[in-house]
Amino acid sequence: MKKLLFISLAVILALSVSLVGCTAPAEEEEEEEPEVVWNTTIPLTMHCTISNRASIVEFIFDPWVAQVEALTGDQGGKFDVTVTYGDAPFDATTSLAAIGSGVVDIGQLSGDTFHLGGIGILPWLFPDMETAAYVTHIMWTEGNQKWDRGELSGVKILISAPLWGAEWWGNVEVKVPTDLQGVKVRAEGAEAAGLLALGASPVYLGTSEIGPALQTHIVDGCFFTWSGIGGFSGVGPNVDYVTQLDIFYRVYALAMNKASYDALPAEAQEAIDSLSTAAKSVELAAAHAAGAAEDKAATEAAKPVYVPTATELAAWKTATAGVKADWAAYMTDTLGFDGAGILTRVNTLISQAP
């Protein structure tokens, strides 16, 4: 792929005029545009592509919206956010295009819709949710021309929102990687690479389809968070075995349409910015992580939960070790990104995470 070369040309013209007996007219001062005052309530539309019963809504999205609506400008300006949930007006697969084109002002952005989002499903990359939030927030906001050539140029990332770690839920007992050989496993987006490395057979299904698929043996299991014990997924009632693995932390984001953000008064932009930091992403992720304890306890009370030994966990990590390198090679060789540089930057941020 040919690289674009940008050439900047500067032309400086100097004109000196000396008129005898005349003085040069005074230059007219340009009038400054009046500052737009934020003294009204600004309505914002927001769409989450997941159920309003999902843990990410309870612990991250809803609290963030409440904090936005609690903001007040110096002249009394406020925000009023109207939130919708589900597959309309858009679903996860079209979230980037929909938010970028202004279908809503703010939306839940799936990492499967842009290439840099793939870091969220690399096996055993992040040690916990807070680290996942910190690293992805910075990677997705520190300059999208640097890592992905502007895929995110139509949106502004507000917060990074990881799910709880993914555990094995299935009707096949899985303790070591070889137990997954030939097992039909529900896959979502780019998760398939890790499943194939483990010898599983990926079956692509939406979250609402998992319960019925387990009942009819379309799949034998899935990697899902502790919220699988209840809620809307239908996972818990339809499986016999759970293995605690935290194999990956799937990461979403809340993103704002760039034009909607740019149209805000300066003070309103600053208010949104105050709640759109890496520290805010980490804070909300920590609250979300704490919320996992209740569902984990409920799972342990209802199902046999297997916890791999250190040796078994090492075997899992060894079996999937090549996924990161393969992803980096794909980013470089197929897409022309700096795959190795991305992983180096990610690992540096992991070491710096609070």
Backbone hydrogen bonds in HBPLUS format (Angstrom, degrees):
<---DONOR---> <-ACCEPTOR-->    atom                        ^
c    i                          cat <-CA-CA->   ^        H-A-AA   ^      H-
h    n   atom  resd res      DA  || num        DHA   H-A  angle D-A-AA Bond
n    s   type  num  typ     dist DA aas  dist angle  dist       angle   num
A0022-CYS N   A0019-LEU O   3.42 MM   3  5.46 163.5  2.45 116.3 115.7     1
A0078-LYS N   A0040-THR O   3.14 MM  38  6.39 153.4  2.21 124.9 129.6     2
A0042-ILE N   A0078-LYS O   2.78 MM  36  6.15 166.3  1.80 150.8 147.7     3
A0080-ASP N   A0042-ILE O   2.98 MM  38  6.06 155.0  2.04 143.6 141.2     4
A0044-LEU N   A0080-ASP O   2.86 MM  36  6.05 161.1  1.90 147.9 148.7     5
A0082-THR N   A0044-LEU O   2.87 MM  38  6.29 161.5  1.90 166.4 171.4     6
A0105-ASP N   A0045-THR O   3.11 MM  60  5.20 129.3  2.37 118.5 132.2     7
A0106-ILE N   A0045-THR O   2.95 MM  61  6.26 151.2  2.03 154.2 162.2     8
A0046-MET N   A0082-THR O   2.84 MM  36  5.97 150.7  1.93 165.3 159.3     9
A0084-THR N   A0046-MET O   2.91 MM  38  6.42 147.0  2.02 148.9 159.1    10
A0047-HIS N   A0106-ILE O   3.03 MM  59  6.61 144.0  2.16 140.5 149.0    11
A0108-GLN N   A0047-HIS O   2.90 MM  61  6.36 148.0  2.00 162.3 164.3    12
A0048-CYS N   A0084-THR O   2.86 MM  36  6.22 166.3  1.88 153.7 156.4    13
A0086-GLY N   A0048-CYS O   2.94 MM  38  6.45 124.5  2.25 145.7 159.5    14
A0054-ALA N   A0051-SER O   3.14 MM   3  5.48 168.5  2.16 113.0 115.9    15
A0057-VAL N   A0054-ALA O   3.08 MM   3  5.41 135.0  2.29 104.7 116.4    16
A0058-GLU N   A0054-ALA O   3.16 MM   4  6.55 161.3  2.20 150.9 155.9    17
A0059-PHE N   A0055-SER O   2.88 MM   4  5.98 166.8  1.90 157.8 160.1    18
A0060-ILE N   A0056-ILE O   3.04 MM   4  5.33 139.9  2.21 121.7 131.3    19
A0061-PHE N   A0056-ILE O   3.02 MM   5  6.46 163.5  2.05 151.3 155.5    20
A0062-ASP N   A0057-VAL O   2.85 MM   5  5.59 167.2  1.87 149.2 152.9    21
A0064-TRP N   A0060-ILE O   3.07 MM   4  6.11 155.1  2.13 147.1 154.5    22
A0065-VAL N   A0061-PHE O   2.97 MM   4  6.22 163.5  2.00 157.3 161.4    23
A0066-ALA N   A0062-ASP O   2.97 MM   4  6.21 159.9  2.01 152.6 158.4    24
A0067-GLN N   A0063-PRO O   3.02 MM   4  6.26 150.3  2.11 143.7 151.2    25
A0068-VAL N   A0064-TRP O   2.97 MM   4  6.30 150.5  2.06 148.1 156.6    26
A0069-GLU N   A0065-VAL O   2.93 MM   4  6.22 162.2  1.96 156.2 160.1    27
A0070-ALA N   A0066-ALA O   3.08 MM   4  6.21 122.2  2.43 132.9 147.2    28
A0070-ALA N   A0067-GLN O   3.23 MM   3  5.03 138.3  2.42  90.2 102.0    29
A0071-LEU N   A0068-VAL O   3.13 MM   3  5.41 157.6  2.18 106.7 113.6    30
A0073-GLY N   A0077-GLY O   2.80 MM   4  4.60 161.2  1.84 133.1 139.3    31
A0076-GLY N   A0073-GLY O   3.03 MM   3  5.02 160.7  2.07 111.3 111.3    32
A0094-THR N   A0091-ASP O   3.24 MM   3  5.73 145.4  2.37 110.9 119.5    33
A0095-SER N   A0092-ALA O   3.23 MM   3  5.03 168.6  2.24 105.8 107.9    34
A0098-ALA N   A0094-THR O   2.96 MM   4  6.06 160.5  1.99 157.9 164.3    35
A0099-ILE N   A0095-SER O   2.94 MM   4  6.01 171.7  1.95 153.3 155.7    36
A0100-GLY N   A0096-LEU O   2.89 MM   4  5.86 162.9  1.92 149.1 154.9    37
A0101-SER N   A0097-ALA O   3.02 MM   4  6.01 137.1  2.21 136.5 146.1    38
A0103-VAL N   A0098-ALA O   3.01 MM   5  5.36 163.8  2.03 161.1 157.0    39
A0102-GLY N   A0099-ILE O   3.14 MM   3  5.23 156.1  2.20 103.2 110.6    40
A0257-ASN N   A0105-ASP O   2.77 MM 152  5.29 160.1  1.81 146.2 152.9    41
A0107-GLY N   A0255-ALA O   2.87 MM 148  5.54 155.7  1.93 156.4 164.7    42
A0255-ALA N   A0107-GLY O   2.95 MM 148  5.54 166.4  1.97 158.8 162.1    43
A0109-LEU N   A0253-ALA O   2.71 MM 144  5.03 171.3  1.72 150.8 153.9    44
A0253-ALA N   A0109-LEU O   3.04 MM 144  5.03 138.1  2.23 137.9 146.6    45
A0113-THR N   A0110-SER O   3.15 MM   3  5.77 169.1  2.16 118.8 121.5    46
A0117-GLY N   A0114-PHE O   2.91 MM   3  5.47 146.2  2.03 114.9 125.5    47
A0118-GLY N   A0115-HIS O   3.09 MM   3  5.72 166.2  2.11 116.1 120.6    48
A0119-ILE N   A0116-LEU O   3.48 MM   3  6.32 177.1  2.48 119.4 120.0    49
A0120-GLY N   A0117-GLY O   3.15 MM   3  6.02 167.0  2.17 124.3 127.7    50
A0121-ILE N   A0118-GLY O   3.26 MM   3  5.90 165.8  2.28 117.3 120.6    51
A0124-TRP N   A0247-ILE O   2.72 MM 123  5.34 166.0  1.74 154.2 158.9    52
A0132-ALA N   A0128-ASP O   3.14 MM   4  6.40 158.6  2.19 146.0 152.4    53
A0133-ALA N   A0129-MET O   2.88 MM   4  6.14 155.1  1.94 152.7 159.0    54
A0134-TYR N   A0130-GLU O   2.99 MM   4  6.21 163.0  2.02 148.3 152.7    55
A0135-VAL N   A0131-THR O   2.94 MM   4  6.06 177.3  1.94 158.5 159.4    56
A0136-THR N   A0132-ALA O   3.08 MM   4  6.02 165.7  2.10 145.0 149.3    57
A0137-HIS N   A0133-ALA O   3.01 MM   4  5.90 156.3  2.06 142.5 149.8    58
A0138-ILE N   A0134-TYR O   3.25 MM   4  6.44 164.8  2.28 147.2 150.6    59
A0139-MET N   A0135-VAL O   2.90 MM   4  6.09 168.1  1.92 156.0 160.0    60
A0140-TRP N   A0136-THR O   2.89 MM   4  5.85 154.1  1.95 147.9 153.7    61
A0141-THR N   A0138-ILE O   3.17 MM   3  5.18 150.6  2.26 100.4 109.2    62
A0142-GLU N   A0138-ILE O   2.86 MM   4  5.49 142.8  2.00 158.4 159.2    63
A0146-LYS N   A0143-GLY O   2.83 MM   3  5.51 152.1  1.90 120.5 129.1    64
A0148-ASP N   A0144-ASN O   3.14 MM   4  5.65 150.5  2.23 134.1 143.0    65
A0150-GLY N   A0144-ASN O   3.17 MM   6  5.21 177.0  2.17 117.7 116.8    66
A0153-SER N   A0150-GLY O   3.10 MM   3  4.94 165.7  2.12 111.6 111.6    67
A0155-VAL N   A0152-LEU O   3.11 MM   3  5.61 167.5  2.13 118.5 122.3    68
A0258-LYS N   A0154-GLY O   2.98 MM 104  5.36 171.0  1.99 134.6 131.8    69
A0156-LYS N   A0256-MET O   2.70 MM 100  5.00 148.6  1.80 143.3 154.1    70
A0256-MET N   A0156-LYS O   2.78 MM 100  5.00 161.8  1.81 140.0 145.5    71
A0158-LEU N   A0254-LEU O   2.77 MM  96  5.45 163.2  1.80 157.0 160.0    72
A0159-ILE N   A0254-LEU O   3.40 MM  95  5.38 153.1  2.47 132.0 139.1    73
A0254-LEU N   A0159-ILE O   2.94 MM  95  5.38 156.9  2.00 146.8 153.0    74
A0161-ALA N   A0252-TYR O   2.73 MM  91  4.97 174.4  1.74 137.0 137.1    75
A0252-TYR N   A0161-ALA O   2.95 MM  91  4.97 172.0  1.95 126.8 127.1    76
A0163-LEU N   A0250-ARG O   2.78 MM  87  5.56 160.5  1.82 165.7 171.4    77
A0166-ALA N   A0248-PHE O   3.06 MM  82  5.70 146.8  2.18 152.9 163.1    78
A0247-ILE N   A0166-ALA O   3.07 MM  81  5.56 147.8  2.17 155.9 146.9    79
A0167-GLU N   A0224-PHE O   2.74 MM  57  5.35 170.7  1.74 139.2 138.0    80
A0224-PHE N   A0167-GLU O   2.86 MM  57  5.35 146.3  1.97 150.8 153.7    81
A0168-TRP N   A0243-THR O   2.93 MM  75  4.93 158.7  1.98 153.9 152.9    82
A0243-THR N   A0168-TRP O   2.89 MM  75  4.93 151.2  1.98 134.2 142.5    83
A0169-TRP N   A0222-CYS O   2.87 MM  53  5.42 163.3  1.90 169.6 174.4    84
A0222-CYS N   A0169-TRP O   2.77 MM  53  5.42 153.2  1.85 153.3 162.4    85
A0170-GLY N   A0241-TYR O   2.98 MM  71  5.37 165.2  2.01 148.0 151.9    86
A0240-ASP N   A0170-GLY O   3.14 MM  70  6.18 141.5  2.30 124.1 131.8    87
A0241-TYR N   A0170-GLY O   2.90 MM  71  5.37 158.2  1.95 168.1 171.4    88
A0171-ASN N   A0220-ASP O   2.85 MM  49  5.63 162.7  1.88 169.6 173.5    89
A0179-ASP N   A0176-VAL O   2.94 MM   3  5.64 155.4  2.00 123.1 130.7    90
A0180-LEU N   A0177-PRO O   3.02 MM   3  5.77 167.4  2.04 122.0 126.1    91
A0181-GLN N   A0178-THR O   3.25 MM   3  5.47 168.9  2.27 109.9 113.2    92
A0183-VAL N   A0180-LEU O   3.03 MM   3  5.20 169.5  2.04 124.9 127.3    93
A0182-GLY N   A0199-GLY O   2.80 MM  17  6.02 166.6  1.82 147.9 143.5    94
A0201-SER N   A0183-VAL O   2.83 MM  18  5.80 174.5  1.83 147.4 147.6    95
A0220-ASP N   A0184-LYS O   2.68 MM  36  5.20 164.2  1.70 141.2 146.9    96
A0185-VAL N   A0201-SER O   2.99 MM  16  5.93 157.0  2.04 135.5 142.9    97
A0203-VAL N   A0185-VAL O   2.82 MM  18  5.83 142.7  1.96 149.8 149.0    98
A0186-ARG N   A0221-GLY O   3.01 MM  35  6.44 164.6  2.04 158.6 159.7    99
A0187-ALA N   A0203-VAL O   2.72 MM  16  5.39 153.5  1.79 133.4 133.4   100
A0205-LEU N   A0187-ALA O   3.28 MM  18  6.33 154.1  2.35 160.8 163.2   101
A0191-GLU N   A0188-GLU O   3.22 MM   3  5.73 166.0  2.24 132.2 135.0   102
A0194-GLY N   A0191-GLU O   3.12 MM   3  5.79 125.1  2.44 118.6 129.2   103
A0195-LEU N   A0191-GLU O   3.32 MM   4  6.63 158.4  2.37 148.7 155.1   104
A0196-LEU N   A0192-ALA O   2.85 MM   4  6.03 161.7  1.88 159.3 162.9   105
A0197-ALA N   A0193-ALA O   3.13 MM   4  6.32 149.8  2.23 140.5 148.6   106
A0198-LEU N   A0195-LEU O   3.07 MM   3  5.15 134.7  2.28  96.9 109.5   107
A0200-ALA N   A0195-LEU O   3.01 MM   5  5.29 152.0  2.09 156.4 148.0   108
A0199-GLY N   A0196-LEU O   3.00 MM   3  4.97 159.6  2.04 103.0 109.1   109
A0209-GLU N   A0206-GLY O   2.99 MM   3  5.33 149.8  2.08 109.8 119.4   110
A0210-ILE N   A0207-THR O   3.25 MM   3  5.59 165.3  2.27 112.6 116.9   111
A0213-ALA N   A0209-GLU O   3.11 MM   4  6.13 152.7  2.18 146.8 155.2   112
A0214-LEU N   A0210-ILE O   2.88 MM   4  6.14 145.8  2.00 156.9 166.1   113
A0214-LEU N   A0211-GLY O   3.17 MM   3  5.27 126.4  2.47 100.0 113.2   114
A0215-GLN N   A0211-GLY O   3.10 MM   4  6.40 153.7  2.17 150.2 157.9   115
A0216-THR N   A0212-PRO O   3.03 MM   4  6.24 149.4  2.12 146.7 153.9   116
A0218-ILE N   A0213-ALA O   2.87 MM   5  4.87 137.7  2.05 147.5 153.7   117
A0219-VAL N   A0213-ALA O   3.37 MM   6  5.77 160.1  2.41 122.1 121.7   118
A0217-HIS N   A0214-LEU O   3.40 MM   3  5.05 162.1  2.44  95.5 100.4   119
A0228-GLY N   A0225-THR O   3.02 MM   3  5.90 163.6  2.05 124.6 127.3   120
A0229-ILE N   A0226-TRP O   3.29 MM   3  6.29 177.1  2.29 126.7 126.6   121
A0230-GLY N   A0227-SER O   3.18 MM   3  5.89 162.1  2.21 119.1 123.5   122
A0236-GLY N   A0228-GLY O   2.65 MM   8  5.19 142.0  1.79 156.1 147.8   123
A0238-ASN N   A0235-VAL O   2.98 MM   3  5.57 152.7  2.06 121.7 130.4   124
A0306-TYR N   A0242-VAL O   2.81 MM  64  6.28 163.5  1.84 155.7 156.0   125
A0244-GLN N   A0306-TYR O   2.88 MM  62  6.19 156.1  1.94 159.4 167.0   126
A0261-TYR N   A0257-ASN O   3.02 MM   4  6.35 156.2  2.07 154.7 161.8   127
A0262-ASP N   A0258-LYS O   2.86 MM   4  6.08 165.8  1.88 152.7 156.7   128
A0263-ALA N   A0259-ALA O   3.04 MM   4  6.12 137.2  2.23 139.3 149.4   129
A0264-LEU N   A0261-TYR O   3.07 MM   3  5.49 159.9  2.11 112.5 118.9   130
A0268-ALA N   A0265-PRO O   2.96 MM   3  5.23 120.0  2.33 104.0 119.4   131
A0269-GLN N   A0265-PRO O   2.94 MM   4  6.30 152.5  2.02 156.1 165.1   132
A0270-GLU N   A0266-ALA O   2.99 MM   4  6.28 159.0  2.03 149.6 154.8   133
A0271-ALA N   A0267-GLU O   3.03 MM   4  6.27 143.6  2.17 137.3 147.3   134
A0272-ILE N   A0268-ALA O   3.03 MM   4  6.35 159.7  2.08 149.4 153.3   135
A0273-ASP N   A0269-GLN O   2.82 MM   4  6.08 160.7  1.86 152.9 159.2   136
A0274-SER N   A0270-GLU O   3.02 MM   4  6.19 141.4  2.17 139.6 148.4   137
A0275-LEU N   A0272-ILE O   3.06 MM   3  5.52 149.9  2.15 110.6 119.2   138
A0276-SER N   A0273-ASP O   3.02 MM   3  4.87 164.6  2.05 110.3 110.9   139
A0281-SER N   A0277-THR O   3.08 MM   4  6.44 156.3  2.14 147.2 153.4   140
A0282-VAL N   A0278-ALA O   2.95 MM   4  6.24 157.1  2.01 150.9 156.8   141
A0283-GLU N   A0279-ALA O   2.90 MM   4  6.09 157.3  1.95 144.9 151.6   142
A0284-LEU N   A0280-LYS O   3.01 MM   4  6.21 166.6  2.03 154.1 156.1   143
A0285-ALA N   A0281-SER O   2.95 MM   4  6.06 152.7  2.02 142.8 151.2   144
A0286-ALA N   A0282-VAL O   2.89 MM   4  6.08 150.8  1.97 149.7 156.8   145
A0287-ALA N   A0283-GLU O   3.23 MM   4  6.56 152.6  2.31 142.7 149.3   146
A0288-HIS N   A0284-LEU O   2.95 MM   4  6.21 152.4  2.03 144.6 152.8   147
A0289-ALA N   A0285-ALA O   2.81 MM   4  6.06 154.3  1.87 147.9 154.8   148
A0290-ALA N   A0286-ALA O   3.03 MM   4  6.26 154.8  2.09 144.3 150.6   149
A0291-GLY N   A0287-ALA O   3.14 MM   4  6.39 141.1  2.30 137.4 147.5   150
A0291-GLY N   A0288-HIS O   3.08 MM   3  5.09 123.5  2.41  93.7 108.4   151
A0292-ALA N   A0289-ALA O   3.06 MM   3  5.32 151.3  2.15 104.3 113.1   152
A0293-ALA N   A0290-ALA O   3.35 MM   3  5.90 154.3  2.42 111.6 117.1   153
A0296-LYS N   A0292-ALA O   2.88 MM   4  6.03 155.0  1.94 157.5 165.9   154
A0297-ALA N   A0293-ALA O   2.94 MM   4  6.11 159.3  1.99 147.2 152.5   155
A0298-ALA N   A0294-GLU O   2.99 MM   4  6.24 153.1  2.07 143.2 151.0   156
A0299-THR N   A0295-ASP O   2.90 MM   4  6.10 148.5  2.00 141.5 149.9   157
A0300-GLU N   A0296-LYS O   2.92 MM   4  6.21 162.0  1.95 152.9 157.3   158
A0301-ALA N   A0297-ALA O   3.02 MM   4  6.22 138.3  2.20 141.0 151.9   159
A0302-ALA N   A0298-ALA O   3.20 MM   4  6.35 131.2  2.45 135.1 146.6   160
A0302-ALA N   A0299-THR O   3.03 MM   3  5.18 134.4  2.24  99.5 112.3   161
A0303-LYS N   A0299-THR O   2.77 MM   4  5.73 150.2  1.86 163.3 169.5   162
A0313-LEU N   A0309-THR O   2.85 MM   4  6.09 162.3  1.88 157.1 162.0   163
A0314-ALA N   A0310-ALA O   2.99 MM   4  6.14 152.2  2.07 141.3 148.8   164
A0315-ALA N   A0311-THR O   3.11 MM   4  6.39 144.2  2.24 139.1 148.4   165
A0315-ALA N   A0312-GLU O   3.09 MM   3  5.04 120.0  2.46  92.4 107.4   166
A0316-TRP N   A0312-GLU O   3.06 MM   4  6.47 147.7  2.17 146.2 154.7   167
A0317-LYS N   A0313-LEU O   3.05 MM   4  6.39 160.2  2.09 151.2 155.7   168
A0318-THR N   A0314-ALA O   2.92 MM   4  6.12 151.9  2.00 145.2 153.3   169
A0319-ALA N   A0315-ALA O   2.97 MM   4  6.11 156.1  2.03 145.0 151.0   170
A0320-THR N   A0316-TRP O   3.28 MM   4  6.55 136.0  2.48 141.3 151.6   171
A0321-ALA N   A0318-THR O   3.26 MM   3  5.01 163.2  2.29 100.2 105.1   172
A0323-VAL N   A0320-THR O   3.07 MM   3  5.63 159.5  2.12 117.9 124.1   173
A0326-ASP N   A0322-GLY O   2.92 MM   4  6.06 160.4  1.96 154.2 160.3   174
A0327-TRP N   A0323-VAL O   2.90 MM   4  6.06 155.4  1.96 148.3 154.8   175
A0328-ALA N   A0324-LYS O   2.95 MM   4  6.23 161.5  1.99 151.2 156.1   176
A0329-ALA N   A0325-ALA O   2.91 MM   4  6.11 156.2  1.96 147.4 154.1   177
A0330-TYR N   A0326-ASP O   2.91 MM   4  6.11 153.8  1.97 145.6 152.7   178
A0331-MET N   A0327-TRP O   2.91 MM   4  6.16 160.4  1.95 151.7 156.9   179
A0332-THR N   A0328-ALA O   3.02 MM   4  6.25 145.8  2.15 141.3 150.4   180
A0333-ASP N   A0329-ALA O   2.69 MM   4  5.70 161.8  1.72 158.8 161.5   181
A0334-THR N   A0330-TYR O   3.03 MM   4  5.24 148.6  2.14 127.4 137.3   182
A0335-LEU N   A0330-TYR O   3.35 MM   5  6.80 147.0  2.47 154.7 163.1   183
A0337-PHE N   A0331-MET O   2.74 MM   6  5.24 151.9  1.81 155.8 146.0   184
A0336-GLY N   A0332-THR O   3.02 MM   4  4.58 133.4  2.24 111.0 121.0   185
A0342-ILE N   A0338-ASP O   2.88 MM   4  6.14 149.8  1.97 153.0 162.0   186
A0343-LEU N   A0339-GLY O   3.14 MM   4  6.46 164.9  2.16 152.9 155.1   187
A0344-THR N   A0340-ALA O   2.95 MM   4  6.18 154.8  2.01 147.4 155.1   188
A0345-ARG N   A0341-GLY O   2.93 MM   4  6.09 160.8  1.97 147.0 151.9   189
A0346-VAL N   A0342-ILE O   2.85 MM   4  6.09 158.7  1.90 152.0 158.5   190
A0347-ASN N   A0343-LEU O   2.92 MM   4  6.09 165.6  1.94 149.5 152.7   191
A0348-THR N   A0344-THR O   2.99 MM   4  6.22 149.2  2.08 144.3 153.1   192
A0349-LEU N   A0345-ARG O   2.95 MM   4  6.24 158.6  2.00 151.1 156.5   193
A0350-ILE N   A0346-VAL O   2.87 MM   4  6.17 151.5  1.95 150.0 158.9   194
A0351-SER N   A0347-ASN O   3.13 MM   4  6.34 153.0  2.20 140.5 146.5   195
A0352-GLN N   A0348-THR O   3.18 MM   4  6.45 127.3  2.47 134.9 148.9   196
A0352-GLN N   A0349-LEU O   3.01 MM   3  4.91 133.5  2.23  94.0 107.6   197
A0353-ALA N   A0349-LEU O   2.93 MM   4  5.98 113.4  2.39 144.1 159.9   198
A0353-ALA N   A0350-ILE O   3.34 MM   3  5.20 156.2  2.40  97.8 104.7   199
